[in-house]
Amino acid sequence: MVGPNVIRGGSILISHARNGRHRRTVAPRTGDEAVSYRTLFQIAHLRGLLLAALLARLAERMFGLVLVLYVLDRFHSPQLAGWVGFSTLAPGLTISPLAGALLDRAGPACGIATDMTVSACCILGLALLDLAGNDGATSVLGLAALYSLTNPLSAAGVRTLLPSVVPRAARSKANAVDTTIHAVVDVCGPAIAGALVGFAGAVPALLTIAALYAAGCATLLPSLRALPPARRMWRNALLAEAAAGVAHVVRHPSLRPLAIGYAAYNMGWGILLVAVPVFVLRATGGGAHGDLLVGGLWAASGMAAAVGALLVGHYAAPGRERALMMAGMAATAVSIWPIGALFGLAGLASGLVLVGMLAGPVDVSVLTLRQHRTDPAWLGRVMAVSMSLNLSGAPIGLAVGGALLGWSVQAAFVAAASMCAVGALALRWVPRC
């Protein structure tokens, strides 16, 4: 396929339209030499795609918190808040193989736009029902589940589309920017959501989130026709293609150990999500000071992740992804225990910053290696299935961490470090080339 960016002789020819005239700029050679971040953002349609991803991810991160606060305010039920949170996640993870098949069939750009449109409509519907006085729990659960069903289209769609928009040598940098967007959203999203609910109320916050999704879709639409479409005609049923995507990941010599290793690594993160607040609250005696400290520690970790992602995108050499992942996960284990667990709050702060800094290289390397070793015709299904398998480690870690914390905080930190080490060991089975 020849799109707006044509790679010829190892260079990217970038077309710009200005005052009705077209000019072309030639980026550095992209055979073995990586392009700069400045050149990366000159690639046609990439900025629009990344801006759309930023708006959608910010909206998603805000919605998770706003919806919980909305349910607690309207129904005063932590149990219902938990089920609503479950409904925004579980249905999408369950049908992610189908979402991957749809991405390969209809094209990732169409899938991303569809998810943003459905998400905006679901959230707008929730706000309008509340304004009309019809805010029953069943309606909230139903809209949350419908919202979840299309989420994998954007989550996997952006990472399916990036390899088609940028040349191979620029993928590490593109993945670094993508990972940085996630880190920035993790820091800013909850703060913005909390401020909106606190100062304006839940319904204005929901309307703002719906507007963010609509803006993301509008940003993507001008490039929709130019972005890569589906790659081939489909003859098999959608369910058969979804099942084939799962089987492909399970049988693939690189994708299988990647999924196992990263799921184990995510399990370590899941344990930390419950272990860090307990550690801090016990050390500070609880109260508002402890809550603020927990938020500040995770914000610092998120900012460190953004820095780590940009650094690895700039300095990492192609072909070193496997080694970077193994080293990053092993170093993360040491950062959790003993550094994070045995030296009080100062040690915990240092450990979490290191964990965040190392998360950038790990995430960028996982994405880049998966893209390099996947046939483009399978990429949508592979991304959707792999991301679902990866995310499965986090809820398991949350459950394990909660159980361990009833016995010992140190045991929870040891378990988190151990799972990161298991992830590093699992990557030994990823072929070197």
Secondary structure, DSSP 4 states (H G I P E B T S, - for coil): ---SEEEETTEEEEEEEETTEEEEEEPPP-SSSPPPHHHHTTSTTHHHHHHHHHHHHHHHHHHHHHHHHHHHHHH--HHHHHHHHHHTTHHHHHTHHHHHHHHHHH-HHHHHHHHHHHHHHHHHHHHHHHHTT---HHHHHHHHHHHHHHHHHHHHHHHHHHHHHS-GGGHHHHHHHHHHHHHHHHHHHHHHHHHHHHHT-HHHHHHHHHHHHHHHHHHHGGGTTTS----S---S-HHHHHHHHHHHHHH-TTHHHHHHHHHHHHHHHHHHHHHHHHHHHHHHTSHHHHHHHHHHHHHHHHHHHHHHHHHHHHHPPTT-HHHHHHHHHHHHHHIIIIIIHHSHHHHHHHHHHHHHHHHHHHHHHHHHHHHHTS-GGGHHHHHHHHHHHHHHHHHHHHHHHHHHHTT-HHHHHHHHHHHHHHHHHHGGGS---
